[in-house]
Amino acid sequence: MVKSCLCILLLVDSLSIRAQQSDTVHMNKGTVVLTAYDDDRMIKQGDSLLDLNKTQEAIAKYNTVLELSPTNKKALSSRAFAYLQLDDYHHALQDYDQVIRLDSTDFRNLSNRALVKWFLKNYKGAITDCDKAIKLNAKYAHAYFHKGISEYALHKYREAIVCYDQAIQLDPTFTRAFYNRGNSKFELNDQTGACTDWSTAKSQGHEMSGSMIQKYCK
């Protein structure tokens, strides 16, 4: 019995398993099965896979963490973003809802949830999330951008332009903000302003801007 316990301890130590509440060791037909792991390391592995566009494999890593630590905010946030890359908006929304319940001050997750709501055509809900994110961090350009595309979807072009102005002021290299601001100006019959913004976006590598310039800017 002492020898068996010693083997278990040596095996755990050899794998450098941290002592934490989610760590467990159990027996399966006489074999030691370790379900303990380092959450942060597993999440980083998932993030690396996500960077390589191996989204399903990344989600599997996040799932492993969340099986034992269902309130791990980083894993929930990363999995939500992964679902967003797969256009799985309903699962993305579920994860963002949960992580925001855990931390209502996370302006990045609020802004990302706004984008999910935009995809789901809940534009007013998206604007509400953006307003909360901006209140928490008035220097987060993406929150203004996500609010801008939501205002645009509601045909509120002037309000959208104000949002894009803020995003561009905070980040002069925000190419999509220039392109979308050009679209809003075009809707308001400001062709000169639209062409100027599309030209800036094109100079920053935005391909679609070139087709807009070719079609509407002489």
N, C-alpha and C positions, 0 to 999 in steps of 0.2 A: 504493500500500500504506500509506504514511504517512497519507494523507488518510482512508482507510477506518478505520484505527485511531483517528484523531482523532475521527471521527464517533461511534464506539462509546463513547469516553471521555466525550464531551460528552453523549451520551444518558444514560449511567449517572449522570453528575453531575447532570443536570437532574432526575432522579427521586429524588435524595438517597438512593441505595442505600447502606446501611452495608456495610462490609467485614466479613464473618463467614464461617465455614466453610461454612455452608449456602447462601451466595450463589453463584450461577453465571450465566454469560452464554454462550449458544451461538448458532450460526448455523443458520438454516433457510431454504434456497434463497436465500441472499444477504441475508436479513432478520435483523436482530438480534432475538433472542427473549430477554427478560429473565425469569428465574425467581427472581431475588433479591427479597427483601421483608423488611420489618421485622416480625419475629415478634410482638413485643409489640403493635404497632398492629393487626395482623390478629386477634389474640386479643381485643383490646378491641372490635373491630368485631363479632366473634362474640358476645361477652358482651352487647353492646347489642342485637343481634338476638334473643338469648335472652330479654332483659328484655321485648321486644316480642312474645314468644311465637312468633317466627319461628324455630322450633327447627331445622327442616331446613336453612334458610339459615345458621344459626349453625354447625351441624355441618359444612357445606361450608367455612366459614372455617377451622375447626379442622383439617379434613382437609388443607387447603392448607398449613398450617404443618407438620403431621406428615409430609407427603410428603417434605419436605426435612430436617425435624428430628424424627425419630421418637421421640426421648427427651425432648422438650419437656414437662416436668411440668405446666406450666400448661395447655397445650393438651390434654393427656391428661385432666387433671382436669375441665376445662370440658366436653370432649366427653362424658366419663362422666356428668356431671350432666345434659347435654342428652339423652343416651340415657335417663336415668332419667325425665325429663319425658315421654318418648314411651312409657314402660312397656316399653322394650327392655332388659330386665334383663340378658340374657346379654351384650350388647355393653357395657353399663355395667360389668358385673363384669369383663370382660376389660380395660377401660381402667383401672379402679381397681386391679386386680391388678398391672398394669404400672407404674402410677405409685407404688404402695406398694413394689414391688421397687426402684424408683429412690430412694425416700425412705421408709423404714419409720418415721420419726418424725413423719409428717404426721398429726396426730390428727384433723383434719377429714376427710381422705380415708378414714381408718380408720372413722370414725363413719358416713360416707356409704356406704362399702362394707357396713357392718353393715345399713343400711337396705335395700340391694339384696338382701343375703342373706335378710333378713326377707321381702321380697316373694317370694323363691324358696323360702321355707319352710325355710331352713337356719338355724333359730333358735339352735342351739348355736354355730354359726359366727359368727352375728351377735353373740352375747354375748361371745365371745372377742375379736372386733374392738373392741367397746365397752370391754372391760376394758383392752385395750392403749391405746385412746385416752384413757381416764380416767387411766391411769398416767402418760401423757405430759402431760396437762393436766386436773387434777382440777376445774377451774372451767369446763369446756365442757359446758353444760347439755344440748345435743343428744345427747351420748354417753349420758348417763343416761336420756334419753327413749327412745332407740333400744334401749337395754338393757331398759327397762321394757316396751316393747311386745313384745319377744322373750320375756321372762319370762312375760308374760301369755299369749302364744301357747302356752307350755308348761304353762299352768294353774298357774303359780307366782305367785299373786296377791299374797301378802305380800311376796315379793321384788320384784314389780313396783311395789308401793306405795313401798317403800324408794327405788327408782330415781326415781319421780316426785317424791317428797319432795325428793330432792337437786336435781332439775331446777328445781322451784318455788323452792327456797331460793336458787338461783343466779339465777333469772329469775322474779320474781313475776308477770310478764305472760305466762308460757308457757301460753297458753290450752289447747292440746291436752293438756298434762300434767295440768291440772285435770280435763278431761273424762275422760281415760283413767284417772286415779286414781279418779274416781268410779265408773267401770266396774269396776275391781278391788275397790273397797269393796262394790259391789253384789253381786259374786260371793261375797263373804265375809259376806253377809247384814247388812252395815252400811248399811242404807237411809238413815239419817239422815246419815251421813258422805258417802254417794254423792250425796244431794240437795244437800248443802252445796257439794260440788265442782262439780256440774253447774250450780248457780246462779251460782257464781263464773265458770265458763266462759261461761255465757250472758251475764252482765254484760259480758264482754269480747268479745262478738260471735260466739260459737260457736253456730251455728244448730241443730245436731243436739241440743245440750244441752236446748233448749226442748222437743223432742219427748220426751226421756227424763223430764224433769220432769213434763210433762203426763201421761205414762203411769204413772209410778211414785211421784211425790211428791204427797201430798195435804196 
